[in-house]
Amino acid sequence: MKYKAKASDQMKGMLERAMEGTEESSVLREPEAAYVVERVRDGLDFAEFHAFREMLGITEERLGGLLGMSRATLHRRKKSGHLDRSESDRLVRYARIFHCVAAFFQSKEAAVKWLISPAIAFNGEAPLDYADTEIGAREVEALIWRIENGVPN
């Protein structure tokens, strides 16, 4: 129980901190990582979905689609107040990508603009859409790394 109380403090606003683009906000580092895994397994609160959607400025339906949710499932999740394990995992994946892009651009606004704009590197798809699979997400992160480090494609 002691772990849960400490972890609860760490999880509070986890996605918001990831969206800030600060190094200390990484959702993948200890001690937060263990709690994030636990929360993903239990299912994130729908409030995390809503906060991320607002920050990106996209519709619930679009973010739901990126997370693999049908319109009916989205409605059920809103009602229950929780995402399931796979939806939570995908939301954390998008938060990780956002953190990477925001850190590169040093701006949330620039990160959002880049994520929703079509990119030649992704066959005309927006990075946000291309990252709907883990391999696509890794490609988005790899592109940012290559740009940041001056490595040609």
matplotlib code that plots the C-alpha trace (Angstrom):
import matplotlib.pyplot as plt

x = [0.0, 2.9, 4.1, 0.7, 0.5, 4.0, 3.3, 0.0, 1.9, 4.2, 1.4, -0.5, -0.4, 2.1, 0.9, 0.8, 4.5, 5.4, 3.7, 5.8, 8.9, 11.2, 13.9, 12.6, 9.2, 10.1, 7.5, 10.0, 12.5, 12.5, 10.9, 8.0, 8.3, 7.1, 4.1, 3.3, 3.4, 1.1, -1.3, -1.3, -2.1, -4.9, -6.1, -5.5, -8.2, -10.2, -9.1, -5.6, -7.2, -9.1, -6.0, -3.9, -6.7, -7.1, -3.4, -3.2, -6.4, -7.9, -11.3, -12.1, -13.0, -9.5, -7.6, -9.9, -9.2, -5.4, -5.9, -7.8, -11.2, -14.5, -17.1, -19.1, -16.0, -15.1, -18.6, -18.2, -14.8, -16.1, -18.9, -16.7, -14.0, -11.1, -9.2, -8.3, -4.8, -4.1, -5.6, -3.6, -0.4, -1.1, -1.8, 1.5, 3.2, 1.8, 2.9, 6.4, 6.5, 5.1, 7.8, 10.5, 9.2, 8.5, 12.0, 13.5, 11.4, 11.5, 7.9, 4.6, 3.0, 5.7, 5.5, 1.7, 2.1, 4.8, 2.9, -0.3, 1.3, 1.8, 5.5, 7.3, 9.3, 6.1, 4.6, 2.5, 1.0, 1.2, 3.7, 0.8, -1.0, 2.1, 2.8, -0.4, 1.8, 4.8, 7.1, 5.7, 6.2, 9.8, 10.3, 8.9, 11.4, 14.2, 13.5, 13.6, 16.9, 18.4, 17.4, 18.7, 22.0, 22.4, 22.3, 21.0, 18.2]
y = [0.0, 2.4, 1.8, 2.7, 6.0, 7.0, 5.8, 7.7, 10.9, 10.0, 9.1, 12.2, 14.1, 11.6, 12.3, 16.1, 15.9, 13.9, 16.5, 19.3, 18.0, 18.1, 15.5, 14.7, 13.9, 10.7, 8.1, 5.4, 6.0, 4.6, 4.9, 6.0, 3.2, 0.5, 2.5, 3.4, -0.3, -1.0, 1.7, 0.6, -2.9, -1.6, 0.8, 4.6, 7.0, 8.4, 11.8, 11.1, 10.4, 13.7, 15.7, 14.4, 14.9, 18.5, 19.1, 17.8, 19.7, 16.7, 15.1, 12.3, 10.1, 10.7, 9.9, 7.0, 5.7, 6.1, 4.0, 1.4, 2.2, 2.2, 4.9, 2.5, 1.5, 5.2, 5.8, 2.9, 4.1, 7.6, 6.0, 3.7, 6.3, 3.9, 2.7, -0.9, -2.2, -2.0, 1.5, 2.6, 1.2, 3.0, 6.3, 6.0, 5.3, 8.5, 10.4, 9.0, 10.2, 13.6, 13.9, 13.1, 15.5, 18.3, 17.9, 18.2, 21.3, 22.7, 23.7, 21.9, 24.0, 23.1, 19.4, 19.3, 21.1, 18.6, 15.5, 16.4, 17.5, 15.1, 14.0, 12.8, 10.4, 8.6, 8.4, 11.5, 10.4, 12.6, 11.3, 11.0, 8.6, 6.7, 6.0, 4.0, 0.8, 0.3, 0.0, 3.2, 4.9, 3.8, 5.1, 8.5, 8.5, 7.4, 10.2, 12.8, 11.2, 11.3, 15.0, 15.9, 14.2, 15.2, 11.6, 11.3, 8.9]
z = [0.0, 0.8, -2.8, -4.2, -2.3, -3.5, -7.0, -7.0, -6.5, -9.3, -11.7, -11.1, -14.3, -15.8, -19.4, -18.7, -17.5, -20.6, -22.7, -21.2, -23.0, -20.0, -19.4, -15.9, -17.3, -19.1, -18.4, -19.1, -16.3, -12.8, -10.3, -12.5, -15.0, -12.6, -11.7, -15.3, -16.2, -13.3, -14.4, -18.0, -16.9, -14.7, -17.4, -17.3, -16.3, -19.2, -17.9, -19.3, -22.7, -22.5, -21.4, -24.3, -26.8, -25.7, -25.9, -29.4, -30.4, -32.1, -31.8, -29.4, -32.4, -34.0, -30.8, -30.2, -33.7, -33.1, -30.0, -31.9, -30.4, -32.3, -31.7, -29.5, -27.5, -27.0, -25.6, -23.2, -22.1, -21.4, -19.4, -17.4, -16.9, -17.8, -20.8, -21.2, -21.1, -24.8, -25.2, -22.2, -23.7, -26.9, -25.1, -23.2, -26.6, -28.0, -24.9, -25.3, -28.9, -28.0, -25.4, -27.9, -30.5, -28.0, -26.6, -30.1, -31.1, -27.5, -28.0, -27.4, -30.2, -32.7, -31.7, -32.3, -35.6, -36.8, -35.5, -37.3, -40.6, -43.5, -43.9, -46.9, -44.7, -43.8, -47.3, -46.8, -43.5, -40.5, -37.9, -35.4, -37.8, -38.8, -35.1, -34.7, -34.5, -32.3, -35.4, -36.8, -33.5, -33.4, -37.0, -35.9, -32.9, -35.2, -37.7, -34.9, -33.7, -37.2, -37.7, -34.3, -34.9, -38.5, -39.8, -43.4, -44.1]

ax = plt.figure().add_subplot(projection="3d")
ax.plot(x, y, z, "-o")
ax.set_aspect("equal")
plt.show()
